[in-house]
C-alpha cells in the first residue's frame, strides 16, 4: 500500500483526550494552499468524515472527508491502533449514550468498525508525510424527515428527528434510549451540508447532530454529514444540477506508461481538468460538454467507484454555428443500479479522490455554472410538422425532465431565415430575440406535446425545432429541424378569421412514446 502502518506501539502524538463534540467544522481551504500552511491550519482542528474503506483482516482503512481532501489532496489513513481506540469509546453527539449507560442499554456504536461509519477526527502527518487520523471518535447517527429543504440560494432548512437509522420506514424497532428523548426535535440543515443534492420535503435522511453556535449566538443543533435514506422521487425527477471538475489521465497514463510520482520524488503531477455540466436524475446521471477524446473507459473508472453500473457516451455533430454554442460537446449517461440513494451519496460529497498510476487527484462537484449559459441537456428527436387548416401543427416527444418546452419556427427564404419563438399565449411567432439569451418568460407546459401556430405567411416553407427547459433552469440542445411544410394560399383565403387557438393541443395520444423518462436515441 502507498502508506505503511506505523511501527507497533508507536503513536504519532500522545492522546490528549477525546475531541469536543461541539467543536465547529473548519472552513474550506482553497486547493492552492500549500502543504506546510495546511499542516499549520489543521493543528488541533476537528474534521468530520466517513470510513471509505476498511480491511477487517489487517485492521486499517481510509477516511473520506472533503475538507481534508482539499487540504492534503488525498484520503486520510486510519491505522489499526486508532481503529481499536474507536471501539473503546462511545459515540459522540448531543444525545450521548453516556446518559443511557446507567440504564444498562448497549450502545450500538460499540459494534465493530465498518465501512460507512462516520467519524470526528484530527489529522497528523505520518512518517511518510501522508495525512493520518488521530483522536478519532465515532459519531452517533440520527434519522430525520426534511421539514424544510435548504434552498439553492443558500437559505437554511430543517430536519425533524424520527429516531436512529435502524428505525426504518414502517419499522416497529424501538430507538436507542439515548435517542428516544430527542424524537420530534427540529435540527438546522445548512445548504452547504447537502453538497449538490437537492432535498425535497418529506425526504428522509441520516445525519450526525453537532452542537454549534446559532445565528443568534446561542448553542444550536445542526445536521452534518447528511445522507439520503428514502425519497418519493423516481425516474426522471431531478436530484441535483452541478458541474463536475474531472481530472484526466496524463498523456503518459493514456499511453499506458506506468510511473510512480511518489517514488521519483516529484509528487503528484498536475492533471488536466475538464469541466462537465451534470444533471442527476433518480436513476442516472447525464453529463454534457464532453471533449471528443473523452470516452467510456475513462468515465467508467471514475463512476464505478461511486456506484455507477453502466456508462454510455454519444458525441454530438451539431453545427456549432447554427446552434450558436461551440461548447456543446458530447453527452454521457451513467446509470446507477442502486438508484437515487447511490446518486445522492455522490452528490453530497464535494470532492472525490482518484488514485491511478501512483498519482492522486481530486474530482470536484461544484454548483452549476448557470442556467441558460449553454445547451447542457441532450436534444429531443426532430418534431413532426403538418398542416391543420390555416395553421401548422408541431408535434414532439415528451421528456419527463422538462419543466416546459420552447417551440421555434423559421421561414425558409433566400437568406436562410431566422428562428422565431412561438408565443405560448397567442400561438403566433414572437419577434423577441430567440434562445441566444435567456428563454422566454412563458413556456409551453410540461404536459404539452403539440402546438398550433397561426398567423403564418401563405406559400412560405417553414421548419420547426424544439428545446426543453429543466426545473433547474438549464436548457437542452435544440432538436434537429423538422421536415418542411408550407400553407396553401387557397386554404387561407377560404378560412375565416380563426378564433385565438390554444397553442397546446391535446394530441399526446397520437404520439407513439409521449411519456418516456429520457430520449433513448443518441443525441443528434
C-alpha positions as CSV (number, residue, x, y, z in Angstrom):
1,X,0.0,0.0,0.0
2,X,1.1,3.6,-0.5
3,X,1.1,4.2,3.2
4,X,2.8,1.9,5.7
5,X,1.4,1.2,9.1
6,X,3.4,3.0,11.9
7,X,5.7,0.6,13.9
8,X,3.8,-1.3,16.6
9,X,3.4,0.5,19.9
10,X,4.3,3.9,18.3
11,X,1.7,6.7,18.3
12,X,2.1,9.8,16.3
13,X,1.3,12.0,19.2
14,X,0.1,11.4,22.8
15,X,-3.7,11.2,23.2
16,X,-4.9,14.4,24.8
17,X,-8.4,13.2,25.4
18,X,-11.5,13.0,23.1
19,X,-12.2,15.9,20.9
20,X,-15.1,18.1,21.9
21,X,-18.4,17.2,20.1
22,X,-19.3,20.9,19.9
23,X,-16.2,21.9,18.0
24,X,-17.3,23.6,14.7
25,X,-16.2,22.3,11.4
26,X,-13.2,24.1,9.9
27,X,-13.7,26.4,6.9
28,X,-13.0,25.0,3.5
29,X,-9.5,25.7,2.2
30,X,-8.5,26.5,-1.4
31,X,-6.6,23.9,-3.3
32,X,-3.8,26.4,-3.9
33,X,-2.8,26.3,-0.2
34,X,0.5,24.5,0.1
35,X,1.0,21.6,2.4
36,X,3.0,23.4,5.0
37,X,0.3,26.0,5.7
38,X,-2.2,23.2,5.5
39,X,-0.5,21.4,8.4
40,X,-0.4,24.6,10.5
41,X,-4.1,25.4,9.9
42,X,-5.1,21.7,10.6
43,X,-3.3,21.6,14.0
44,X,-5.9,20.8,16.7
45,X,-8.9,21.2,14.3
46,X,-11.6,18.5,14.2
47,X,-12.8,17.2,10.9
48,X,-15.8,15.1,10.0
49,X,-15.8,12.2,7.5
50,X,-16.8,8.6,6.7
51,X,-14.8,5.4,6.6
52,X,-14.5,4.9,2.9
53,X,-12.7,1.5,3.0
54,X,-11.7,-0.8,5.9
55,X,-9.7,-4.0,5.8
56,X,-11.1,-6.1,8.6
57,X,-8.3,-8.7,8.5
58,X,-5.5,-6.2,8.7
59,X,-7.4,-3.6,10.8
60,X,-6.7,-0.4,8.8
61,X,-8.7,1.8,6.5
62,X,-9.2,5.2,4.9
63,X,-11.5,8.1,5.8
64,X,-13.1,10.3,3.1
65,X,-13.5,13.9,4.1
66,X,-13.9,16.7,1.6
67,X,-12.1,19.3,3.8
68,X,-9.1,17.1,4.3
69,X,-9.1,16.2,0.6
70,X,-8.9,19.9,-0.2
71,X,-6.0,20.4,2.3
72,X,-4.0,17.3,1.7
73,X,-5.1,16.1,-1.8
74,X,-5.9,12.5,-0.7
75,X,-8.0,10.4,1.7
76,X,-6.9,10.1,5.4
77,X,-5.3,6.9,6.7
78,X,-6.9,5.2,9.7
79,X,-4.3,3.0,11.4
80,X,-5.0,-0.3,13.2
81,X,-4.2,1.3,16.6
82,X,-6.7,4.2,16.0
83,X,-9.4,1.7,14.9
84,X,-9.0,-0.2,18.1
85,X,-9.4,3.0,20.1
86,X,-12.7,3.8,18.3
87,X,-14.3,0.7,19.7
88,X,-13.4,1.6,23.3
89,X,-15.3,4.9,23.4
90,X,-19.0,5.7,23.0
91,X,-20.2,7.6,20.0
92,X,-20.2,11.4,20.2
93,X,-23.3,13.6,19.8
94,X,-25.6,15.9,21.7
95,X,-27.7,12.8,22.7
96,X,-24.8,10.9,24.1
97,X,-25.0,7.2,25.0
98,X,-23.4,8.0,28.4
99,X,-26.8,9.1,29.7
100,X,-28.2,5.6,29.0
101,X,-25.2,3.6,30.2
102,X,-26.6,3.5,33.8
103,X,-29.8,2.0,32.4
104,X,-27.9,-0.9,31.0
105,X,-28.6,-0.1,27.4
106,X,-26.0,-1.3,24.9
107,X,-24.6,1.5,22.7
108,X,-24.9,0.4,19.1
109,X,-21.8,2.4,18.3
110,X,-19.8,-0.3,20.2
111,X,-20.2,-2.6,17.2
112,X,-17.1,-3.5,15.1
113,X,-15.7,-0.9,12.8
114,X,-17.3,-1.0,9.3
115,X,-17.2,0.9,6.1
116,X,-19.8,3.7,6.3
117,X,-19.1,4.6,10.0
118,X,-18.9,8.4,10.5
119,X,-16.1,9.9,12.4
120,X,-14.8,13.1,14.1
121,X,-11.1,13.1,14.0
122,X,-7.9,15.2,13.9
123,X,-5.0,14.9,11.4
124,X,-1.3,14.4,11.9
125,X,1.3,13.7,9.2
126,X,2.6,10.1,9.2
127,X,6.3,9.2,9.0
128,X,5.9,9.1,5.2
129,X,4.3,12.5,5.1
130,X,0.7,11.4,4.5
131,X,-2.4,12.5,6.5
132,X,-3.3,10.1,9.3
133,X,-6.4,10.2,11.6
134,X,-5.7,10.7,15.3
135,X,-8.0,11.3,18.3
136,X,-10.9,9.7,16.2
137,X,-14.3,9.1,17.7
138,X,-17.4,7.7,16.0
139,X,-20.5,9.9,15.7
140,X,-24.0,8.9,16.6
141,X,-26.3,8.9,13.5
142,X,-29.9,10.0,13.6
143,X,-32.8,9.6,11.2
144,X,-34.9,12.5,10.3
145,X,-37.6,13.9,7.9
146,X,-36.9,17.0,5.9
147,X,-39.4,19.6,7.1
148,X,-38.0,22.5,5.1
149,X,-35.4,21.9,2.4
150,X,-32.3,24.1,2.3
151,X,-32.6,26.4,-0.7
152,X,-30.2,26.6,-3.6
153,X,-29.9,30.3,-2.7
154,X,-28.1,29.3,0.5
155,X,-31.1,29.6,2.8
156,X,-31.2,27.1,5.7
157,X,-33.7,24.3,6.1
158,X,-34.7,22.0,8.9
159,X,-34.9,18.3,9.8
160,X,-37.3,16.7,12.3
161,X,-35.7,13.8,14.3
162,X,-37.5,10.5,13.8
163,X,-35.1,8.2,15.7
164,X,-31.9,6.3,14.8
165,X,-31.1,4.9,11.3
166,X,-32.2,1.4,12.4
167,X,-35.8,2.7,12.7
168,X,-36.7,2.4,9.0
169,X,-39.9,3.4,7.4
170,X,-42.8,1.4,8.8
171,X,-40.4,-0.4,11.2
172,X,-41.5,-1.5,14.7
173,X,-37.9,-1.2,16.0
174,X,-37.7,1.0,19.1
175,X,-34.9,3.6,19.0
176,X,-32.0,3.5,21.4
177,X,-32.9,5.1,24.8
178,X,-30.3,7.9,24.3
179,X,-32.2,8.9,21.1
180,X,-35.8,8.5,22.3
181,X,-35.8,11.7,24.2
182,X,-34.9,13.8,21.1
183,X,-37.6,12.4,18.7
184,X,-39.6,15.4,17.3
185,X,-36.8,17.9,17.8
186,X,-36.0,20.2,14.9
187,X,-32.4,20.5,13.7
188,X,-31.0,23.1,11.4
189,X,-30.0,21.9,8.0
190,X,-27.4,24.2,6.2
191,X,-27.3,24.2,2.4
192,X,-23.6,23.5,2.5
193,X,-24.2,20.1,4.2
194,X,-26.2,18.9,1.2
195,X,-23.5,19.5,-1.4
196,X,-25.2,19.5,-4.8
197,X,-28.1,17.3,-3.6
198,X,-31.5,19.0,-3.8
199,X,-33.5,17.6,-1.0
200,X,-37.3,17.7,-1.1
201,X,-39.9,18.0,1.6
202,X,-40.6,14.6,3.3
203,X,-37.3,13.1,2.2
204,X,-35.8,11.0,5.0
205,X,-32.1,11.4,5.8
206,X,-29.5,10.1,8.2
207,X,-27.2,12.7,9.8
208,X,-24.9,13.5,12.7
209,X,-26.1,16.1,15.1
210,X,-23.4,18.6,16.1
211,X,-23.7,21.4,18.7
212,X,-22.7,24.6,17.1
213,X,-23.2,28.3,17.5
214,X,-26.5,29.5,16.1
215,X,-27.2,32.7,14.2
216,X,-28.3,34.4,17.5
217,X,-25.1,33.4,19.2
218,X,-26.7,30.7,21.3
219,X,-25.8,27.0,21.1
220,X,-27.9,25.1,18.5
221,X,-28.0,21.7,16.9
222,X,-27.0,21.3,13.3
223,X,-27.2,18.4,10.9
224,X,-23.8,17.3,9.4
225,X,-22.8,14.5,7.1
226,X,-26.2,14.2,5.6
227,X,-27.1,11.0,3.7
228,X,-30.4,10.3,1.8
229,X,-32.2,7.2,3.2
230,X,-35.6,7.5,1.3
231,X,-37.3,9.7,-1.2
232,X,-40.6,9.5,-3.1
233,X,-38.8,10.7,-6.2
234,X,-38.1,8.3,-9.0
235,X,-37.3,8.1,-12.7
236,X,-36.5,11.4,-14.3
237,X,-37.1,13.5,-11.1
238,X,-34.2,15.9,-10.6
239,X,-31.9,15.3,-7.6
240,X,-29.2,17.8,-8.5
241,X,-27.6,20.1,-11.0
242,X,-23.9,20.5,-10.9
243,X,-20.6,21.0,-12.7
244,X,-18.1,18.1,-12.4
245,X,-14.4,19.2,-12.5
246,X,-12.9,15.9,-13.6
247,X,-9.1,15.4,-13.6
248,X,-8.0,13.5,-16.6
249,X,-5.2,11.0,-17.1
250,X,-1.8,12.4,-18.1
251,X,-0.6,11.6,-21.7
252,X,1.7,9.0,-20.2
253,X,-1.2,7.3,-18.5
254,X,-3.3,7.4,-21.6
255,X,-0.4,5.7,-23.5
256,X,-0.2,3.0,-20.8
257,X,3.2,4.1,-19.4
258,X,3.5,3.3,-15.7
259,X,5.1,5.8,-13.4
260,X,5.3,6.4,-9.7
261,X,5.3,10.1,-8.8
262,X,5.9,9.2,-5.1
263,X,9.0,7.2,-5.8
264,X,10.6,9.7,-8.1
265,X,10.2,12.5,-5.6
266,X,8.3,14.8,-7.9
267,X,4.9,14.5,-6.1
268,X,1.6,14.3,-7.9
269,X,1.8,15.6,-11.4
270,X,-0.8,18.4,-12.3
271,X,-3.8,16.8,-14.0
272,X,-5.7,18.1,-17.0
273,X,-9.1,19.1,-15.7
274,X,-12.3,19.2,-17.8
275,X,-15.5,20.8,-16.6
276,X,-18.7,18.9,-17.4
277,X,-22.2,20.1,-16.8
278,X,-24.2,17.4,-15.0
279,X,-27.8,16.6,-14.1
280,X,-28.6,13.9,-11.6
281,X,-31.9,12.1,-12.0
282,X,-33.3,9.5,-9.7
283,X,-31.8,6.6,-11.7
284,X,-29.0,8.1,-13.8
285,X,-26.6,11.0,-14.2
286,X,-26.3,12.9,-17.5
287,X,-23.2,14.8,-18.4
288,X,-22.7,17.3,-21.2
289,X,-19.7,19.1,-22.7
290,X,-17.5,16.0,-23.2
291,X,-14.4,16.7,-25.3
292,X,-14.1,14.4,-28.3
293,X,-11.4,12.2,-26.7
294,X,-13.3,11.5,-23.5
295,X,-14.8,8.0,-23.9
296,X,-16.5,5.3,-21.9
297,X,-13.4,3.6,-20.3
298,X,-12.2,6.8,-18.6
299,X,-15.6,7.7,-17.2
300,X,-16.2,4.1,-16.1
301,X,-13.1,4.0,-14.0
302,X,-14.4,7.0,-12.0
303,X,-18.1,6.3,-11.7
304,X,-17.8,2.6,-10.9
305,X,-16.2,3.7,-7.6
306,X,-19.3,5.8,-6.9
307,X,-21.9,3.1,-7.6
308,X,-22.4,3.6,-11.3
309,X,-23.1,0.4,-13.3
310,X,-23.0,1.4,-16.9
311,X,-21.6,4.4,-18.9
312,X,-22.8,5.4,-22.4
313,X,-21.2,8.2,-24.4
314,X,-22.5,9.9,-27.5
315,X,-20.8,12.8,-29.3
316,X,-22.9,15.4,-31.0
317,X,-22.2,16.5,-34.5
318,X,-24.4,19.6,-34.4
319,X,-23.3,22.6,-36.4
320,X,-22.0,24.9,-33.7
321,X,-22.5,27.9,-36.0
322,X,-26.2,27.0,-36.3
323,X,-26.8,26.5,-32.6
324,X,-24.7,29.5,-31.5
325,X,-22.9,27.3,-28.9
326,X,-19.5,25.9,-29.7
327,X,-19.2,24.3,-26.2
328,X,-21.9,21.7,-26.5
329,X,-19.5,18.7,-26.9
330,X,-20.7,15.2,-26.3
331,X,-23.1,13.6,-23.8
332,X,-22.8,10.7,-21.3
333,X,-25.4,8.8,-19.4
334,X,-24.3,6.9,-16.3
335,X,-26.9,4.5,-14.8
336,X,-26.8,3.6,-11.1
337,X,-28.2,0.2,-10.1
338,X,-28.6,1.5,-6.5
339,X,-31.0,4.2,-7.7
340,X,-31.4,7.6,-6.0
341,X,-29.6,6.6,-2.8
342,X,-26.3,6.0,-4.6
343,X,-26.7,9.1,-6.7
344,X,-27.4,11.2,-3.7
345,X,-24.4,9.8,-1.9
346,X,-22.3,11.1,-4.8
347,X,-23.9,14.5,-4.8
348,X,-23.5,15.3,-1.1
349,X,-19.7,15.0,-1.3
350,X,-17.9,17.9,-2.9
351,X,-14.6,16.0,-3.6
352,X,-13.8,12.5,-4.7
353,X,-10.2,11.2,-4.9
354,X,-8.9,9.5,-7.9
355,X,-5.7,7.4,-7.5
356,X,-4.2,5.9,-10.6
357,X,-0.6,5.0,-11.6
358,X,0.8,6.3,-8.3
359,X,-0.8,9.8,-8.6
360,X,-3.8,11.1,-6.6
361,X,-6.1,13.8,-7.9
362,X,-9.4,15.3,-6.8
363,X,-12.6,15.3,-8.8
364,X,-14.9,18.1,-7.5
365,X,-18.6,18.7,-7.7
366,X,-19.3,22.4,-7.7
367,X,-22.5,24.4,-8.3
368,X,-23.9,24.5,-11.8
369,X,-22.3,27.2,-13.9
370,X,-25.6,28.9,-14.6
371,X,-29.0,28.3,-16.1
372,X,-29.2,29.3,-19.7
373,X,-25.4,29.6,-20.1
374,X,-25.3,26.8,-22.7
375,X,-27.3,23.9,-24.0
376,X,-26.4,21.4,-21.3
377,X,-29.0,18.7,-21.9
378,X,-29.4,16.2,-24.8
379,X,-31.7,17.2,-27.7
380,X,-35.1,15.6,-28.4
381,X,-35.7,13.9,-31.8
382,X,-36.9,16.2,-34.6
383,X,-40.5,17.2,-34.2
384,X,-43.2,16.4,-36.8
385,X,-44.7,19.3,-38.7
386,X,-48.0,19.1,-40.5
387,X,-50.8,21.4,-41.8
388,X,-54.1,21.7,-40.0
389,X,-56.4,24.2,-41.7
390,X,-54.9,27.6,-41.7
391,X,-52.3,26.6,-39.1
392,X,-49.2,24.5,-38.8
393,X,-49.2,21.7,-36.1
394,X,-45.9,20.9,-34.4
395,X,-45.8,17.6,-32.5
396,X,-42.9,16.3,-30.4
397,X,-42.0,13.5,-28.0
398,X,-42.2,14.5,-24.3
399,X,-39.4,14.1,-21.8
400,X,-40.2,13.8,-18.1
401,X,-37.3,16.0,-17.1
402,X,-38.8,19.0,-18.9
403,X,-40.5,21.8,-16.9
404,X,-41.5,23.4,-20.2
405,X,-40.9,23.4,-23.9
406,X,-39.8,26.1,-26.4
407,X,-41.1,25.8,-30.0
408,X,-39.3,27.7,-32.7
409,X,-40.2,28.1,-36.4
410,X,-38.4,29.7,-39.3
411,X,-39.4,30.6,-42.8
412,X,-37.0,29.4,-45.4
413,X,-36.0,32.4,-47.6
414,X,-33.1,33.1,-49.9
415,X,-31.2,34.4,-46.9
416,X,-31.8,31.3,-44.8
417,X,-34.3,32.8,-42.4
418,X,-34.1,33.4,-38.7
419,X,-35.6,31.3,-35.9
420,X,-38.6,32.8,-34.1
421,X,-40.1,31.6,-30.8
422,X,-43.8,30.6,-30.7
423,X,-45.6,32.8,-28.1
424,X,-47.3,30.4,-25.6
425,X,-50.3,32.7,-25.1
426,X,-51.2,33.6,-28.7
427,X,-49.8,30.7,-30.7
428,X,-48.1,33.2,-33.0
429,X,-44.4,33.8,-33.8
430,X,-42.8,36.3,-31.5
431,X,-40.5,39.0,-32.7
432,X,-38.5,38.9,-29.4
433,X,-34.9,37.5,-29.6
434,X,-34.7,33.7,-29.6
435,X,-32.5,31.5,-27.4
436,X,-29.3,33.3,-27.9
437,X,-30.2,34.8,-24.5
438,X,-32.5,33.8,-21.7
439,X,-35.5,31.6,-22.6
440,X,-38.8,33.4,-22.9
441,X,-40.8,34.1,-19.7
442,X,-43.7,31.8,-20.8
443,X,-43.1,28.2,-21.7
444,X,-45.4,25.5,-23.1
445,X,-46.3,23.3,-20.2
446,X,-44.5,20.0,-19.4
447,X,-47.6,18.0,-20.5
448,X,-47.8,19.6,-23.9
449,X,-46.8,17.5,-26.9
450,X,-48.3,19.6,-29.7
451,X,-48.7,23.2,-30.6
452,X,-50.7,25.1,-33.3
453,X,-49.1,28.0,-34.9
454,X,-51.2,30.7,-36.7
455,X,-50.6,33.9,-38.5
456,X,-48.1,32.5,-40.9
457,X,-47.2,33.6,-44.4
458,X,-49.0,31.8,-47.2
459,X,-46.8,29.9,-49.6
460,X,-43.7,30.2,-47.4
461,X,-42.0,26.9,-46.4
462,X,-41.4,26.5,-42.6
463,X,-39.5,24.1,-40.4
464,X,-39.6,23.7,-36.7
465,X,-37.4,22.7,-33.8
466,X,-37.9,22.0,-30.1
467,X,-36.0,22.9,-26.9
468,X,-36.9,21.9,-23.4
469,X,-36.0,23.6,-20.1
470,X,-35.5,21.6,-16.8
471,X,-36.7,22.8,-13.4
472,X,-33.2,24.0,-12.5
473,X,-33.3,26.4,-15.5
474,X,-30.9,24.6,-17.7
475,X,-32.0,24.0,-21.3
476,X,-31.4,21.3,-23.9
477,X,-29.7,21.5,-27.2
478,X,-32.2,22.3,-29.9
479,X,-33.5,19.4,-31.8
480,X,-32.9,18.7,-35.4
481,X,-35.2,20.6,-37.8
482,X,-38.5,19.0,-38.9
483,X,-39.5,18.3,-42.4
484,X,-40.5,21.4,-44.4
485,X,-44.2,22.3,-44.7
486,X,-46.0,25.3,-46.2
487,X,-49.6,26.6,-46.1
488,X,-51.7,26.6,-49.2
489,X,-52.8,30.2,-50.1
490,X,-56.2,29.0,-51.2
491,X,-56.8,27.3,-47.9
492,X,-56.0,30.6,-46.1
493,X,-58.5,32.5,-48.4
494,X,-61.3,30.0,-47.7
495,X,-60.7,30.1,-44.0
496,X,-62.5,32.7,-42.0
497,X,-60.5,34.5,-39.4
498,X,-60.0,31.8,-36.8
499,X,-60.5,32.4,-33.1
500,X,-57.4,32.5,-30.9
501,X,-56.2,29.0,-30.7
502,X,-54.9,27.4,-27.6
503,X,-51.3,26.7,-28.6
504,X,-51.1,23.4,-26.7
505,X,-53.2,20.9,-28.5
506,X,-54.3,17.7,-26.7
507,X,-52.6,15.4,-29.1
508,X,-50.4,13.3,-26.8
509,X,-52.4,10.2,-27.6
510,X,-51.3,10.4,-31.2
511,X,-47.6,10.2,-30.3
512,X,-46.0,6.7,-30.1
513,X,-43.9,7.4,-27.0
514,X,-45.1,10.6,-25.2
515,X,-44.1,9.8,-21.6
516,X,-40.7,8.3,-21.6
517,X,-38.2,9.3,-19.0
518,X,-35.3,10.1,-21.3
519,X,-34.6,10.0,-25.0
520,X,-33.1,6.7,-25.8
521,X,-31.6,7.7,-29.2
522,X,-28.1,9.1,-29.3
523,X,-28.2,12.9,-29.5
524,X,-28.1,14.2,-33.0
